[in-house]
Amino acid sequence: TPIRTIDALGIRKAIPHRYPFLLIDKVEVLQENKLAIGTKMVTINEEFFQGHFPVQPVMPGVLILEALAQAACVMLLSKGGFESKLAMFMGIDEAKFRAPVLPGSVLKLHVEVLRLGRAGKFRGEAYVDGKLAAEAMMTFALVDKPAA
């Protein structure tokens, strides 16, 4: 099966997030509605590093989880038919942070959809240099976008 790659422009079409909260640069869909790998290039220029922490910059764990969620949403919402939908967090379970994510890292965001529907569930794992940095189970709901 060919890999479907969504670039930065495709990501912006799929989800409403914008700087400084657009936290992914690319998504590769390995299996539609099931498996994807997102990529986040973590640079020292990230706004959050100004305060987290100035002497020892570390990417906040909650933003790693947000990046995982964005990768899953892009996989699901970029294929068409979901232009009127938003994905909203319902829950985060079993979150664990295994290693710090530092400036200069390439964060690989592995997401696997476990359940899909109006409410869905996925597992996410974030890796740096092949080493597990964070993981969590997340649930989400697909809701209608508000009228413009």
N, C-alpha and C positions, 0 to 999 in steps of 0.2 A: 504494500500500500504506500503510495507516495506521501511524503510529509507535506502538510500545508503550513506555510510560514506566513505569519502576520507581522508586518513591519510596524514602525512607529506610527505611520499614517493610518494604517489599518486598525491599530490599537485605539487611536483617537476617534475613529468612527464607531468602534464597538462599545466603548465605555466613556462616561462623561468626565473622568478624572483629568485634571490638568496640573501643571506645575504649581506648587511643589509636591502635589500628592499623586501624580502619575509616576508610579514606581517600577514600571517595567519598560524594557526597550524592544523586546522581540518575544514572540511566542511561536513555538513549533508544535503543531498538533500531530501527534503520532497515531492516534486512533480517535476518530470523531466521537464527541460526547463522552470520552472515556479517559484518554491520557494526553498530557501535554507537558512541555518543558518551556518555561519562561526564562528570560535572561534579564538581569539587572546589572548594569555596569555601575559599581559603587565608586563615586569619585569624591575627593576631598572637598569639592565645591558644593556638595549637598547642603542644603539649608540647615538640616537638623544637626550637622556636625558643629555648628557654631555654639550650641549649648549642650551637646551630648557627646562627648565631654571635650571642652577646649584643649585640655592637656593630653588626653588619651581618647581620640575620637572612636566611637563604637556606634554602629547602626542600631537604633532602638528596636528591641524585639517586636514590639507591636507593629512597626513598619515592615518588618520581615513578614509577619503574618498578613498584613495588608497586601504586600507584593504577591504572596501566594494566592490570595483571594482574587486579585486582579488578573493573574495568569489564568485561573479557572474561568473567570467571567469572560475574558477575551476568547478563550476556546469556544465557549458556549454561545456567546452573543455575536460573534463575528461572521457566522456562516449564513446569515440572512434569516428573515422571518421573525427576528426579535427586536426590530427597530423601535417598537413601542414599549419595550421592557427595560427595567433596571433590576439588578441583582442587589439585594440588601442582606447584610449579615443578620442571622438569627442566633447564632451561637458559636463559641469556640471552646473546644474540649481537648483535654490531654495535651495542652501546649507545653513544649519543652524546648529549652534553649541550651544547645550543646557546646557551641563555640562562638566567640565574638566574630562579627562581620565588620571588617576594617576598611578604610579607604583604600582603593586600588583593587578590591576584590571583584571577582565576577561571580555573582550570585546566580546559581542555577535552581530554578523553582519547579520542582516535580509535583504535578497535581494529578490525582486520580479521582474521577467521579465515581461515587459509590451508589448514589441514588439521584435520579433526575425526575423533575416534575415541577409543579408550582413551588414546592419546597424541595430542596436538594441537599445532598451531603457529599463532601469530598475530603480526601486526605491530602495533606501537603507536606512536602519535605524540601527544605532549602539546604543547598550544598555550596561549599566553597572549596575549590581544589579537590573535589571528590569526598570531602569530609562533611558529615552531617552537622549543620549549624543550628537548625531549628526544625520542629515538626509540630503538627496539630491536626485535629479533625475539626472541620467547620461545616456549619449548616447555613443555608441561605434561602431566601424566598425571591421568586420572580414577581415583580410588581409592575403595574402600569406606570409609565412616565407621566409626570404632571403635564397638563396642556401648556404649551409655550405662550 
